[in-house]
């Protein structure tokens, strides 16, 4: 990886999210406030562990409601597949639940003994997604959370080596999954900005080898591509690394993977190496045809 000495672009990237969530989000209900919070969640739980005792509560700040609009370049989803698994008819459930049965099982367990309460917090769910599922250990804080109805967008990032500045690596899109007031949060994608993942289309049927691509703005970038599924011990497929860069330049690569039919997969594109191992990432959801 080449480390550049001067990177003017980083200032812009510090406030940008990234990448490939399909579909447009539904508008908030009438009168529904959107909460925006800034929190250092370096002690956010993993998939099963609570935060250490004595962890201070994050600072929060309430702001007026904001419109829940799709990120630029957001692709339209394919036809629902399968309809009983999708959220609101077309959003792909990427993590942590694979379907309604998983959601119902957690709700019963939580009602019984309060386990894994972090599922009810979109910021903690987003951080667990980046650290524990994607394996990006350096992305350990929620810079901002914007909620609108059943949608939440969490700006996840890392602390830059220059000091206390918090750099945003992606904007993770989550939705409530299931029914009832205790419906947990589910990651359904990310929003596009300076790194996009537009191919394959969100919700598309995907076979191996898979062509993956999008656009990127940056200097001396090196894009890693992974295909993931919850419960797997590692990536189902991986390609590293694709040299890229320029101003809104196109990038494309092919990756092979092995997955059983009828599965929802997460395709991940990431880049970094200038000030952090992973500085930006984008995800999209695809399905393996039966």
Order of alpha helices (4+ residues) and beta strands (2+ residues): alpha-beta-beta-alpha-alpha-beta-beta-beta-beta-beta-beta-beta-beta
